Amino acid sequence: MSIDLERARFNMVEQQIRPWEVLDTKVLDLLYRVKREAFVPEAYRELAFADLEIPIGLGEKMLSPKLEARMLQELAITPSDRILEVGTGSGYMTALLASQGAHVYSVDIVDAFIKIASDRLTQHGLRNVTLEHGDAARGWEKHGPYDVIVLTGSVPVLAQSFQQSLNAGGRMVAVVGEAPVMEARLITCAAAGAYNTASLFETCIPALRNAPQRQRFSF
């Protein structure tokens, strides 16, 4: 069984991740070290390395492996980074972030996900994580400012409070827009109050619950 898992992991990296322009060796090494299958619901374990969004219950899904890897690469996390993750979900992205940065503050609106992720992270020996139950779709300034912010669900509109919670030199990745076309963006804080936004790629992922909506005009 372990041989099959390792072959599947290798194929995931070589056939999905690398072709998606993820070539950072630190990110690729991390994908081998942090066992994705341990964060997947047991019923879907055989699909842990497939190029799809795996259901984790309560209507939510994990991001696809290539999207997780690309986000990590774009964020260029360093060992001193304080990180905010909005949407803990399975805890897998949390584990990847915690393996690279100094501390991760991860918030989820679903309390059950926090409890499951806590157990999984503890089993992996990751103690530089603070898991909190709450609604962070419009920001989470409680532990800010942050060096890195990542939203694991999309938002039709990105709340300004997120970029305002970035330290100088801080980076944020968010998927912004509405189905069927959304845009992954990298936002960097050049200096206090000065931000740069780069469009990374088009995608479509489930929205964060209670995310701010576009203003609709009726005539």
N, C-alpha and C positions, 0 to 999 in steps of 0.2 A: 504493500500500500504506500509506504513512504517513497519508494522509487517512482511510483506513478505520480505522487504529489510533486516531487522534485522535477520530474519531466514536465508536468503541466505548468509549474512555476517558471521553468526555463522558457517554455514555449510562449507563455504570457509576455515575458520580457522581450524576447526576440521577435515575436510576430505581431504583438500589439503595441508595446511601449516604445521600442526603438523606432518603428516606422512613423510614430507620432512625434518625432523630433525630440524625444527625451533621450539625451545622450550623456547627461551629467552622471559620472560614475558614482558619486555619493548617493544619488537618488536610486540608481539601479541596484547598488549594493544593499540599500535599505529594503528594497522590495524582496530581496532574497532572505534578509534577516528577520523581518517582521512577518510572521506567518498569517497571511490573509485568511486562510481557511479556518483559523481559530476564532475569527470575528464574524463568520457567516453562520446563519441559522443552520442547524444540523440537517434539515430537510434539503438544503441547497448546497451542501458541502462539496458535492462533485462538480458544481458549477462555479466554485470559488474563483477560478482563474479565467472564466469565460468573459468575452467582450460584451457584457450586458449589465443592466442595473438589477441587482439581486434584491428581492423583497425581504424586508426585515420585520414585517408586521405593522399593524396599525396604519396601513396604507402608505408606508414609507419604504424607500429603497436606498441601497448603497449606490454610490457613484460607480461608474465603470472604472476598471483598473487604469486605463490609459488617461482618463480625465484626472484621477487622483495623482498620478505620476506627473502629468504636465503641470498641474497646479503647484505641486511641490517644487518642481524645477524653476518655475517662474518666480516663486517666493524667495528663492535663494537663502534659505534659513541658515543662520549662524548659531554657534553654541551659546551665545549670550542673549539670544532673542526671547522676548516675552511675547507670547502668542495668544490671540483670541480666536477661538473656533466657534462659529455659530452653526449649531446643528451637530450634536454629538453622534447621533445615529447608532451604528454598530460599535463605534469606538475605534475602528481601524484607522481612519484618517487621524484621529487623536493620537494613536500610537505612533504613527509615522512622524507627526509633528513633534511629539515629545522626545522621540529618538534623535531629533536634530537640534531642538532648541533648549533654552534654559527652563522655561515653564510654560505650560499650556493651561489657559482658562477656557474650558469648553462648556457651552450652555445649550440645553435642549428644552423645548417646551413640553416634551413627553417625559414624564418622570420615570416611566418604566425603562426607557433607553439609558437613562443615567445609571440606574442600578445594574443593568446588564453590562454596560461599558465599564463600570467600576470594577466588577469582578474580573473581566477580561484583562484590563490594564494591570490589575494587581497580579494576576497570574503571569503576566509578562515582565513583572518586576519594575514597572514604570510608575514611579512615585512623584514625578515632577508635574503632576496634573491636578487641577482643581476642577471638579465637575459640579455644575450648578443647574438647578431646575429653574427655568424662567423663559420669558419671551424676549429674545434679543434681535428680532427681525428689524428693529429700528435703531439698534445700537446697544452697547453694553459698556458703559463708561466706568463701571464699578472698580475695575482693576487697572484702568488705563493711566497714561497712554501706553500703547502697544507698539512693538516693532513690526509685528506681522498680524494681519487679520485675514481670515479665510471664511467665506460663506459656503457651506456645503449644499445649499439649496438656492434656487434662483429668486430674484426679486424683480417685479415689474419696474419699480423705481428704487434707486439706491439712496437710502437715508444719508444726509450729509454728516450726521453725527459719527458715522464710521470713519470717514477720512479725517475728521477733526480729532479722532482718538488715536491717530498715528503719530509716533515720534518722528522727528526729522530723520530722514533716511528710511522711514518705515514703508512697508509694502502691503498691499491688499489685493487679493484676487476675489472677484465676484462675477457671477453670471447674471446679466441684466437684460430684461425684456420679457416678452410674452410668447407663448407657443404660437406658431411652430418655429419661430426663429428668435434665438437669444444670442447674446454676445458675451463671451468671457473677456473681462477687462482686468488689466493690471494697473493699479493706481499707486503712485509713489509720492511720498511727501518730501519735496525738495528742501523745504524750510518751513518754518511756522507759517501756516496759511497759504502755502504755495504747493500746488499739486499737479502732477502730470498723469494723464490717462492714456494708456495704449490698448488698442484693440488686439486681442490675441487670436481668437478663432470663433466661429459660430458653432452653437450647440443647442441642445434643448434638454433641460433637466427639471425635475419636480420643484415646485416653488416652496419656499419657507412658509410655514403657517403664519397667518396674520401679517404677511409682508405688505408694506405700503403699496397702494394701487395708484395707477395713473389717474389724473383728474379727468373725468368725462364731461364734455360740454354738450348740453342739449339746447336746441334752438326752437 
